[in-house]
């Protein structure tokens, strides 16, 4: 039996025309607003900023999510640092 730490984590992020975003390796949605979406993933936090952001699909079976809207920012946040999320975003 493999230990969870030895299993290779994989994450794929695909952005098409800054309008359609697909992300694998998503554990949960932390916050969902039309201009800001915060996710927890296998490699830490992900912040997506833009306009008219909409969550189209969250598949818990294969840990994928699809988002549409005008994507202006994708920021990766390390999971182990306990610094407040908004302080990291606006440094």
C-alpha positions as CSV (number, residue, x, y, z in Angstrom):
1,X,0.0,0.0,0.0
2,X,1.4,3.4,-1.0
3,X,1.7,6.2,1.5
4,X,-0.2,9.4,0.6
5,X,3.0,11.4,0.5
6,X,4.6,9.0,-2.0
7,X,1.7,9.3,-4.5
8,X,2.7,11.7,-7.2
9,X,0.4,14.7,-7.2
10,X,-0.5,16.1,-10.6
11,X,-2.2,19.4,-11.5
12,X,-3.2,20.8,-14.9
13,X,-4.3,24.3,-15.6
14,X,-5.6,25.2,-19.0
15,X,-6.7,28.8,-20.0
16,X,-8.3,29.3,-23.4
17,X,-8.6,32.9,-24.7
18,X,-8.6,34.2,-21.1
19,X,-12.3,33.1,-21.0
20,X,-12.4,29.4,-20.2
21,X,-10.3,28.0,-17.3
22,X,-10.0,24.3,-16.5
23,X,-8.1,23.2,-13.4
24,X,-7.4,19.6,-12.1
25,X,-6.2,18.7,-8.6
26,X,-8.8,21.0,-6.9
27,X,-9.6,19.9,-3.4
28,X,-12.3,22.5,-2.6
29,X,-13.7,25.9,-3.4
30,X,-12.9,28.4,-0.6
31,X,-14.6,31.5,-1.9
32,X,-16.7,32.2,-5.0
33,X,-17.5,35.8,-6.1
34,X,-18.0,37.3,-9.6
35,X,-14.6,39.0,-9.4
36,X,-12.5,36.6,-7.2
37,X,-12.4,32.8,-6.8
38,X,-10.2,31.1,-4.2
39,X,-9.5,27.4,-4.5
40,X,-7.5,24.8,-2.4
41,X,-5.6,22.4,-4.6
42,X,-3.0,19.6,-4.2
43,X,-0.2,22.2,-4.4
44,X,-1.8,24.9,-2.2
45,X,-4.1,27.8,-2.8
46,X,-5.1,29.3,-6.2
47,X,-6.6,32.7,-6.6
48,X,-8.4,33.6,-9.8
49,X,-9.3,37.3,-10.3
50,X,-11.3,38.9,-13.2
51,X,-14.8,39.9,-14.1
52,X,-18.0,37.9,-14.5
53,X,-16.3,34.7,-13.2
54,X,-18.7,31.8,-13.0
55,X,-18.1,28.2,-11.8
56,X,-19.4,25.9,-14.5
57,X,-18.5,22.6,-13.1
58,X,-16.8,21.1,-10.0
59,X,-16.2,17.3,-10.3
60,X,-15.2,15.8,-6.9
61,X,-14.6,12.4,-8.5
62,X,-11.6,13.5,-10.5
63,X,-11.0,16.9,-8.7
64,X,-11.5,19.1,-11.7
65,X,-13.2,22.4,-12.0
66,X,-14.2,24.6,-14.9
67,X,-14.6,28.4,-14.7
68,X,-15.7,30.9,-17.4
69,X,-15.4,34.7,-17.4
70,X,-12.7,37.3,-18.0
71,X,-9.6,35.9,-16.3
72,X,-7.1,38.7,-15.4
73,X,-5.0,36.9,-12.7
74,X,-4.1,33.4,-11.6
75,X,-2.0,33.4,-8.5
76,X,-0.6,30.4,-6.6
77,X,-0.4,30.6,-2.8
78,X,1.8,28.2,-0.9
79,X,-0.3,26.0,1.4
80,X,2.1,25.9,4.4
81,X,2.5,29.7,4.9
82,X,-0.1,31.0,7.4
83,X,0.1,34.6,6.2
84,X,-3.4,36.1,5.4
85,X,-4.4,35.4,1.8
86,X,-5.2,39.0,0.8
87,X,-1.8,40.2,2.1
88,X,-0.2,37.7,-0.3
89,X,-2.3,38.8,-3.2
90,X,-1.7,42.5,-2.8
91,X,2.0,42.6,-2.0
